[in-house]
Amino acid sequence: MSMPIRRELVLAAILAVAGTASAQGLADPTRPPAALAQPGSAAAAGGPVLQSVMLSPGRKVAMISGQMVPLGGRYGSARLVRLTDSEAELKDGSETIVLSLYPQVEKRAAGKAQRGVTGAETGKKNK
């Protein structure tokens, strides 16, 4: 190799290393949501956390705080008695614990919509 080509390669390598050293730090995409770390939440208090639900015709399983619990199975001293696509209900004696997959989301009934009428058509009509 000739001398000018080596200088260009060394310069390119130095620039590549310097460019990565000044890169900004990125947020960890695998970090749990901040709501789970808030004081008063089940995760912060050390209570059970519903992480996922797997429903199929032959199998109904909840992942609760890292433990696979089949419907009717036990999580600690509690039994998994009900499982939906977003909730798991544990029964421990007379105590019932309902775990939500999305604890920050509140479901509400939608208002009645008029069929076939768009927002622009609800105003006064000019003839």
N, C-alpha and C positions, 0 to 999 in steps of 0.2 A: 504494500500500500504506500501511496505517496504521503508526504507530510501534511499537505492541506486537508486531505480526506480524514486523517486521524484527528486533527484539530477539530474538525466539524463533528466527528463522532463524540469526542470528549465533551465538547460544548453542548451537544444535544443531550448527553447523559446527565450533565450537571443541571441543565435546565429542567429536565424531567424530574430529578430528585428534588430540586428546589420548589417545583410546582406542587408536588404532593405534600411537602412539609408545611406549606402555608394554607392547605385546604381547611375549611371550616368543619367542625364536628357536626355529625348528623344525629338526629334523635334515633334512639333504638326502636325499630318498628315492632319488636317483640315484647316491649315493656307493657305491663298491664295498664289499663286506663287509670287516670288519676282518681276517678270516683271510687275505685276499689281500695285505694290507699287512704281515703278520708277517714278521720276519726268517727266512730259510730257505725261504720259499715261492718258487715259480717266478716269480711276479710281482715280488717284491722283488728276486730275483736277476737279473731281466731275461730269464728263459727264456721259451719259448713258453707261452701260456695258451689253453686251449680255451674259447671264449666261447659258441659255439652250434653245433648240428648240424642240418642240413637233409637229411632223407631222403625221397625219393619214388621211384616206380618208374623214372623217367627221369633222376633227378639225385641225386647224393650229394655234399654239400659240407660242409666244416667251416670255421667262422670261427676262425682261429688268430691271436691278437694283432692283430686288426683286418684280417687278410688272408683273403680267400675262397680256399680251397684245395679243388679237386675231388678226389675219390678218384683216386689215381694221379698227381695233380699234385705240384708241389714247393713246399715251404716252406723257403726258403733252400737249403741243400744237401741237405736231407732230403726223402724222398718219402712221401706219405700212402698207406700200404699197407692199412690197415684202418680202418673207421668203423662204430661202433654208435650207438645212440641216446644214449649217455652217455660214449663214449670215442673217442679218435682215436689211431692208432698211426703214428708216424713212424719211418722207417728211414733212417739215415745211415751208409752203409757197413756195418760190423758192429754199430753201435750202434742200439739200439731205444729209442725214447722213447714212453711211453704217457701221453697227456694225458687227464685226467678232467674232465668237465664239472662235477662236484661233488666236488672233492678232499677236502672236510671230511667227506663221507658215506662210511661203510664198509659195504659190503654183507655180510650174513651170511645163512646158510641158516636158514630158520624151523624151529622144532621141530615134530615131528609132532603134530597135533591129532586128538583123537577126534571122529569125525563123529557128529553128532546128540546130543552130550552137552554140556550147558551147565555152567558153573562151579558152579551151585547143585546140580546133580544128581550131581556127583562125590563128595559127602560121603556119610556113612552114611544109609541109608534107614530110617525108623521104620515099623514095621507095627502 
